[in-house]
Amino acid sequence: MYRYLIVCIIALTAAMLPAQTTPRSGNTPSANSGRTSIAPSDARPSRNNASPTRDSKTQKTSERSSGATTTRTDAAERSTSNDATLTAKGSYRPATGSGTTTTRSSSTRPAYSNPLTSRTLPSAASPQRKKAATKPVERVTVNWMTLEEAMEKSKTEKRKIFVDVYTSWCGWCKHMDSTTFVSGAVAKYLNDHYYPVKFNAEQQNDIVFKDKTYRFKKSGNRGHHELAAEWLNNRLTFPTTVFLDENMNLIQSLGGYQDANKMEAIINYFGTDSHKKVPWESYEKKFVPQQ
């Protein structure tokens, strides 16, 4: 389009220059023709004598402009003859026989498409990036019961009894409740293989255990239960874990806080009767926690 406008402007300029520099005719009468010239006629050249010189300059200028126009037109034709030509209205017309099937128009152009962004990328919700849904872990808690309830269940199904001896003011007892006994492996094993019992060492009600009555014994501002003192061999430290066999005989009492891994090994050690044949040190080294 720009090439066509430049060619038209140059052609119009070249055509206007000869029209403006047309020499005046010597036969045209002048307004001062009746006056006497002061200068001699041969000393000053007339306008008729100067016009051929101006005509020759104008002709040369026109020829140069015409030549430049012809050269630019030829160059424009050569540059556009292989692929496209400009029409009179300036629209872009593709050349025939050029071997391409793409048609372009100055009024309607295809939208630019970035090959990097036009590709279909996997979305965030695609199966490749979607994380596998994790199955929620069911929380297992210890099914605590009283000593009386455990003794009643033992009449129909023999099991070992696991006793957590505590007091209301014992900080480590509460800590073990919030850490060790909330472990899934510990809770599940206790529920499946023991009768887990919570026993307050300072409770005041009488308890009949193995045909013997145990009572609360006051000592100073506080006191203790006689059954707790018997299980702990009068070493009243808390928390203390007591293991009773299927006949409610004392296996062993363990004083102090036990973490989840240590407690899991201990309840498996007594629950499988390994304490009867394997030393604890050897069993602990080979034990693999399930949590």
C-alpha positions as CSV (number, residue, x, y, z in Angstrom):
1,M,0.0,0.0,0.0
2,Y,2.8,2.4,0.9
3,R,4.7,1.7,-2.3
4,Y,1.6,2.6,-4.4
5,L,1.1,5.9,-2.6
6,I,4.8,6.9,-3.0
7,V,4.7,6.1,-6.7
8,C,1.5,8.2,-7.2
9,I,3.0,11.2,-5.3
10,I,6.2,11.1,-7.4
11,A,4.2,10.9,-10.6
12,L,1.9,13.8,-9.7
13,T,4.9,16.0,-8.7
14,A,6.7,15.2,-12.0
15,A,3.5,16.1,-14.0
16,M,3.0,19.5,-12.2
17,L,6.6,20.8,-12.7
18,P,6.4,21.2,-16.5
19,A,3.0,23.0,-16.2
20,Q,4.4,25.6,-13.8
21,T,7.6,26.3,-15.8
22,T,5.9,26.8,-19.3
23,P,7.8,29.7,-21.0
24,R,5.9,32.9,-21.8
25,S,5.1,33.5,-25.4
26,G,7.1,36.4,-27.1
27,N,4.0,37.4,-29.1
28,T,2.0,38.3,-26.0
29,P,1.8,42.1,-25.8
30,S,3.1,43.6,-22.6
31,A,1.4,46.3,-20.7
32,N,4.5,48.5,-21.1
33,S,5.0,47.8,-24.8
34,G,4.5,51.5,-25.8
35,R,7.2,52.7,-23.5
36,T,10.9,53.3,-24.6
37,S,13.4,51.0,-23.0
38,I,16.3,52.8,-21.3
39,A,18.7,49.9,-21.7
40,P,19.7,48.9,-25.2
41,S,18.0,45.9,-26.6
42,D,21.2,43.9,-27.1
43,A,22.7,44.6,-23.6
44,R,20.0,42.7,-21.7
45,P,18.6,39.4,-22.8
46,S,14.9,39.2,-23.2
47,R,12.7,36.7,-21.4
48,N,12.2,34.9,-24.7
49,N,16.0,34.2,-24.8
50,A,16.0,32.8,-21.2
51,S,13.0,30.5,-21.6
52,P,14.8,27.8,-23.5
53,T,17.3,27.5,-20.7
54,R,14.5,27.1,-18.1
55,D,12.7,24.6,-20.4
56,S,15.8,22.5,-20.7
57,K,16.2,22.4,-16.9
58,T,12.6,21.5,-16.5
59,Q,12.8,18.8,-19.1
60,K,15.9,17.3,-17.4
61,T,14.1,17.4,-14.0
62,S,11.0,15.8,-15.5
63,E,13.2,13.1,-17.1
64,R,15.0,12.4,-13.9
65,S,11.7,12.2,-12.0
66,S,10.2,10.0,-14.6
67,G,13.2,7.8,-14.6
68,A,13.1,7.5,-10.9
69,T,9.4,6.8,-11.0
70,T,10.0,4.1,-13.6
71,T,12.8,2.5,-11.6
72,R,10.7,2.5,-8.4
73,T,7.7,1.1,-10.2
74,D,9.8,-1.6,-11.8
75,A,11.3,-2.5,-8.4
76,A,7.9,-2.6,-6.8
77,E,6.5,-4.8,-9.5
78,R,9.5,-7.1,-9.2
79,S,9.1,-7.4,-5.4
80,T,5.4,-8.1,-5.6
81,S,5.2,-10.2,-8.7
82,N,6.3,-13.4,-7.0
83,D,3.7,-13.3,-4.2
84,A,1.1,-10.6,-4.4
85,T,0.0,-7.4,-6.2
86,L,-1.7,-4.2,-5.0
87,T,-5.1,-3.4,-6.4
88,A,-6.4,0.0,-7.2
89,K,-8.1,0.3,-3.8
90,G,-5.0,-0.8,-1.9
91,S,-6.2,-4.2,-0.8
92,Y,-3.8,-7.1,-0.7
93,R,-4.4,-9.7,-3.4
94,P,-2.4,-12.9,-3.4
95,A,-0.5,-13.9,-6.5
96,T,-1.8,-16.8,-8.6
97,G,0.4,-19.8,-9.1
98,S,2.7,-19.0,-6.2
99,G,2.3,-22.5,-4.6
100,T,0.8,-21.3,-1.3
101,T,-2.7,-21.8,0.0
102,T,-2.6,-19.0,2.6
103,T,-5.0,-16.1,1.8
104,R,-4.4,-12.8,3.6
105,S,-6.5,-9.7,3.5
106,S,-5.8,-6.2,4.8
107,S,-9.3,-6.0,6.3
108,T,-9.3,-9.4,8.0
109,R,-6.2,-11.0,9.4
110,P,-6.0,-14.2,11.3
111,A,-5.5,-13.8,15.1
112,Y,-1.9,-14.4,16.3
113,S,-1.6,-17.7,18.0
114,N,1.4,-18.3,20.3
115,P,2.5,-21.9,19.8
116,L,3.7,-22.1,23.4
117,T,0.4,-21.1,24.9
118,S,-1.9,-22.6,22.4
119,R,-1.0,-26.1,23.4
120,T,-3.3,-27.9,25.7
121,L,-1.6,-28.2,29.0
122,P,-2.8,-30.6,31.7
123,S,-5.0,-28.9,34.3
124,A,-4.4,-29.0,38.0
125,A,-7.3,-31.4,38.4
126,S,-5.9,-33.8,35.8
127,P,-5.5,-37.4,36.9
128,Q,-1.7,-37.1,36.6
129,R,-1.5,-34.3,39.2
130,K,-4.4,-35.4,41.4
131,K,-3.1,-36.7,44.6
132,A,-4.4,-40.0,45.8
133,A,-7.1,-39.7,48.3
134,T,-5.8,-40.7,51.7
135,K,-8.1,-42.9,53.7
136,P,-8.9,-41.2,57.0
137,V,-7.3,-43.1,59.9
138,E,-9.8,-44.3,62.5
139,R,-8.8,-43.2,65.9
140,V,-8.7,-46.1,68.4
141,T,-9.2,-45.4,72.1
142,V,-8.7,-47.6,75.1
143,N,-11.9,-49.1,76.4
144,W,-11.2,-48.5,80.1
145,M,-13.3,-50.2,82.7
146,T,-13.4,-50.6,86.5
147,L,-11.8,-53.5,88.3
148,E,-15.2,-54.9,89.2
149,E,-16.2,-54.9,85.5
150,A,-12.9,-56.7,84.5
151,M,-13.4,-59.4,87.2
152,E,-17.0,-59.9,85.9
153,K,-15.8,-60.3,82.3
154,S,-13.1,-62.8,83.4
155,K,-15.8,-65.2,84.5
156,T,-16.8,-65.7,80.9
157,E,-13.6,-65.0,79.0
158,K,-10.2,-65.3,80.6
159,R,-7.8,-62.5,79.8
160,K,-4.9,-60.8,81.4
161,I,-5.8,-57.5,83.2
162,F,-3.9,-54.3,82.6
163,V,-4.2,-51.8,85.5
164,D,-3.2,-48.2,85.3
165,V,-2.8,-47.0,88.8
166,Y,-3.0,-43.2,89.1
167,T,-4.1,-40.3,91.4
168,S,-6.0,-37.1,90.6
169,W,-3.0,-34.9,91.3
170,C,-0.4,-36.9,89.3
171,G,0.9,-34.8,86.4
172,W,2.7,-37.7,84.7
173,C,-0.4,-39.8,84.9
174,K,-2.3,-37.2,82.9
175,H,0.6,-36.9,80.4
176,M,0.6,-40.6,79.8
177,D,-3.1,-40.5,79.2
178,S,-2.6,-37.8,76.5
179,T,0.4,-39.4,74.8
180,T,0.9,-43.1,75.4
181,F,-2.7,-44.3,75.6
182,V,-3.9,-42.4,72.5
183,S,-1.5,-44.4,70.4
184,G,-3.5,-46.6,68.0
185,A,-1.2,-49.6,68.3
186,V,-1.2,-49.4,72.1
187,A,-5.0,-48.9,72.4
188,K,-5.8,-51.7,69.9
189,Y,-3.6,-54.3,71.6
190,L,-5.0,-53.5,75.0
191,N,-8.6,-53.8,73.8
192,D,-7.9,-57.0,72.0
193,H,-5.7,-58.9,74.5
194,Y,-6.4,-57.3,77.9
195,Y,-9.1,-56.0,80.2
196,P,-7.7,-52.4,80.6
197,V,-8.6,-51.0,84.1
198,K,-8.2,-47.5,85.5
199,F,-7.6,-47.7,89.3
200,N,-7.5,-44.6,91.5
201,A,-5.0,-45.3,94.3
202,E,-6.8,-42.9,96.6
203,Q,-10.3,-44.1,96.1
204,Q,-12.3,-44.7,99.3
205,N,-14.7,-47.4,98.4
206,D,-14.2,-51.0,99.6
207,I,-13.2,-53.6,97.0
208,V,-13.4,-57.4,97.3
209,F,-10.6,-58.9,95.3
210,K,-10.0,-62.6,95.4
211,D,-12.1,-63.2,98.4
212,K,-10.5,-60.4,100.3
213,T,-11.8,-56.9,101.2
214,Y,-9.5,-54.0,100.7
215,R,-10.3,-50.5,102.1
216,F,-9.1,-47.0,102.0
217,K,-6.4,-46.3,104.6
218,K,-6.0,-42.7,105.7
219,S,-2.5,-41.3,106.1
220,G,-2.0,-37.6,107.0
221,N,-4.1,-35.3,104.8
222,R,-4.4,-38.0,102.2
223,G,-4.4,-41.7,102.2
224,H,-4.2,-44.7,99.9
225,H,-6.1,-47.8,99.0
226,E,-4.9,-51.1,100.5
227,L,-5.2,-52.9,97.2
228,A,-3.0,-50.3,95.4
229,A,-0.4,-50.7,98.2
230,E,-0.4,-54.5,97.8
231,W,0.1,-54.3,94.0
232,L,2.9,-51.7,94.3
233,N,4.5,-53.4,97.3
234,N,4.0,-50.3,99.4
235,R,6.0,-48.2,96.9
236,L,3.4,-45.6,96.1
237,T,4.7,-44.0,93.0
238,F,2.5,-42.9,90.2
239,P,1.8,-43.7,87.5
240,T,2.4,-47.4,88.0
241,T,1.4,-50.1,85.5
242,V,0.2,-53.5,87.0
243,F,-0.1,-56.7,85.0
244,L,-2.3,-59.5,86.3
245,D,-2.5,-62.9,84.6
246,E,-5.7,-64.7,83.6
247,N,-6.2,-65.8,87.2
248,M,-5.7,-62.3,88.5
249,N,-2.3,-63.1,90.0
250,L,0.3,-60.4,89.9
251,I,2.8,-60.7,87.1
252,Q,4.7,-57.5,87.6
253,S,4.3,-53.8,88.4
254,L,6.2,-51.1,86.5
255,G,6.5,-47.7,88.1
256,G,7.0,-44.5,86.1
257,Y,6.0,-42.9,82.8
258,Q,6.3,-45.1,79.7
259,D,6.1,-43.7,76.2
260,A,4.0,-45.3,73.4
261,N,6.8,-47.3,71.8
262,K,8.0,-48.7,75.1
263,M,4.5,-49.4,76.3
264,E,3.7,-51.3,73.0
265,A,6.7,-53.5,73.6
266,I,5.8,-54.1,77.2
267,I,2.2,-55.1,76.6
268,N,3.3,-57.4,73.8
269,Y,6.0,-59.0,76.0
270,F,3.5,-59.9,78.7
271,G,0.5,-60.5,76.3
272,T,2.4,-63.2,74.4
273,D,3.8,-64.8,77.6
274,S,7.3,-64.0,76.3
275,H,8.2,-63.0,79.9
276,K,8.2,-66.8,80.7
277,K,10.9,-67.7,78.3
278,V,12.7,-64.6,76.9
279,P,14.7,-62.0,78.9
280,W,13.3,-58.5,78.5
281,E,16.5,-57.1,77.1
282,S,16.6,-59.6,74.2
283,Y,12.9,-59.2,73.5
284,E,13.1,-55.4,73.4
285,K,16.0,-55.4,70.9
286,K,14.1,-57.6,68.4
287,F,10.7,-56.0,68.9
288,V,9.4,-54.0,65.9
289,P,6.7,-51.4,66.8
290,Q,3.5,-51.5,64.7
291,Q,2.7,-47.7,64.8
